[in-house]
Amino acid sequence: MRKFFTLTIAIFFANILFAQNIIGSWSGVLNVSNTKLQVVFNITQQDSSYTSTMDSPDQGAFGLPTTRTTFADNKLEIVATGLGIYYQGILAGDSIVGSFNQGGISFPLILKKAEKVQFNRPQTPVEPYPYTNEEVIIALKKDNITLSGTLSKPYGDRHHPAIILISGSGPNDRDETIFGHKPFLVLSDFLTRNGFAVIRYDKRGVGKSTGEYNKATIRDFANDAAAVVDFAKSRKDIDPANIHVIGHSEGGVIAAMLASQNPNIRSVVSMAGPGVKGLEIVQDQNRVSMQAQKIEPETIDKLLELNREILQGIMEWHGTENERTTLRNQLGVLWEQLPILVKMKMKKDVFVRNNYNALVMPGYRSFLSIDPAEYWEKTKCPVFAINGEMDTQVLAEKNLNAIRNALTNGNNKSFETKSYPKLNHLFQECTTGYVDEYAKIEQTISPEVWEDILAWLQKQQGESSSRDLRTK
């Protein structure tokens, strides 16, 4: 017995030392087409599992979520399916020697311990919290996967009204972490302090959730969200007649998909959710991006025309050899039409390979095909649709108008829309609205937005005064 106890203690301390060797920030430099790019992996451990985020400081990208992080027998593997990235390396002394693969192209990458980039995110809540947090597991037996999430709820045994948070596109964790910001943690904390139970969850294949993110379609993500709603209804501490959904970006469409089919959803809040077809969203994003790069208007029109042809083709993708060849050829033609300064940043074969791999992903193709109006027209519960007027990812006026029209056509009698001057896609107070500005802004969400969301939700609860009923 004593020998067994000694061995257990030895293994326990060995595991601690082992973990300490890998936990932290690791930095290296990629040599890509004669360009040097710094890559940083920030690795943390919770219980026996590892998680990580990725920084690309030279591109102004920080806190990018990864899908899976494993470390065993001195071997580190990090996967970020949404970015098409796979890193594999061996811990040897004070270095990790390995390879960085993106879009099927592999580059050697040696990592060294580094200081983590520190963000000032004053709105991120810190413990202790004046409410409870419970780790929850939601099983989807049909798909043989489990979703892992956090249920935050006020103290007390009463049936709480509940909110399900549905994140946007990409391999998002439960906090919708991006560039050091944790929008869903900030929103969940505020709403829980004000009387709501809130469930936020890791997407399938991300964080502690199982499954394969890169094989999932928007319908799969909607089924996942529906399972979370069913889980909430089954809880004795949640009022099944008072379940609301809040969706951000693509999550706004998913919220409409749920509400159009589930009469038990009390209300929907769409935060920068699309109202026009996915194909049009992508075309708008491309136009804004090219305008920001000062590309000539006539060149932009030509590139968008070529891009539309490509996108329309892959919406009916079957993966035949002829389709694969056609897509690669189309991407090659698109690359040839790019301005010389843009082409200098990436070789043709890299451009074709990276875009090919991104375009054929089921999730991307299913988003292109989605028509949000189909679901908004069938949504009968109260809807609050909001957007920032400086949003460059989901254009505010165009999409809010489309949502209003669809709800009106569907004879929805209870909806409101609101646009916010000087707010971007994340609802931050901003200057340009472009994605590269997100990381530079300390604010995570404008307080005006969460105050409006709270007032709307409490209105649906039949409360006469939102401020008087708050629990501080």
Beta strands, then each sheet from edge to edge (+ up, - down):
strand 1: 24-32
strand 2: 35-46
strand 3: 49-56
strand 4: 61-65
strand 5: 68-72
strand 6: 75-80
strand 7: 85-92
strand 8: 95-102
strand 9: 105-114
strand 10: 132-140
strand 11: 145-153
strand 12: 160-166
strand 13: 197-201
strand 14: 238-248
strand 15: 265-271
strand 16: 383-388
strand 17: 415-420
sheet 1: 4+ 3- 2+ 1- 9+ 8- 7+ 6- 5+
sheet 2: 10+ 11- 13+ 12+ 14+ 15+ 16+ 17+
end
